[in-house]
Amino acid sequence: MSISAADVKELREITGAGMMDCKTALNECGGDKEKAKTWLREKGMASAAKRAGRVAAEGAVCSYIHMGGKIGVLVEINCETDFVARGEKFQEMCKNICLQICSAAPRWVRREDVPADVIEAEKQIYIKQMPDSGKPEKILEKIAEGKLGKFYEESCLLEQPFVKEPKTKVGDLIKELSGQVGEKIDVRRFERFQLGEGIEKVKVDFAEEVAQAVAESKGN
């Protein structure tokens, strides 16, 4: 079938992919723009996987302050060239990642970053939730490992649903952009600060120390 220049232009504006890629996608999908969008996304992810071993040492350290200074985020996102780092799409991604961290409060970037003792503790919780199942211990272990998927989805940035588009995971969003710009993109690290976090316990501990000191002084 004949694909018009207007169709190609429209798909390019929607996806940000190159003109030739958009034309190929429309030809492959019989002119269906929605299918073509999916085709381009899958193509981008496949290309991103091939770039996984490359070095990404450029990029940006991005910041975000929310709720009048109540929550702050710092995140380092890497790419391969300064040209891409200064680009509009990369900068928009930086803003979105900051917003994601602020809103969803992940604890780690990826599941490989989760400490082994944390994973084991989670598994034991799941196993203890099935005390009367009658299943062998090895089977309970496998069930517990399967349940870890939800834990990773809640705790690891790349596995979280994107707050602006919950059907898409953050990791897939990054792969899609990687496919569009032709470079490896990697979230290296982040910090999330919340005003007052951890202070309450310090206050309580200090109050207990004062009370103990007063009691000891009275005893003397």
Secondary structure as UniProt FT lines:
FT   HELIX           5..15
FT   HELIX           19..28
FT   TURN            29..31
FT   HELIX           33..50
FT   TURN            51..53
FT   STRAND          58..66
FT   TURN            67..70
FT   STRAND          71..79
FT   HELIX           82..85
FT   HELIX           88..104
FT   HELIX           111..113
FT   HELIX           116..128
FT   TURN            131..132
FT   HELIX           137..155
FT   HELIX           157..159
FT   STRAND          161..162
FT   TURN            163..164
FT   STRAND          165..169
FT   HELIX           170..181
FT   STRAND          186..194
FT   TURN            195..198
FT   HELIX           199..219
//
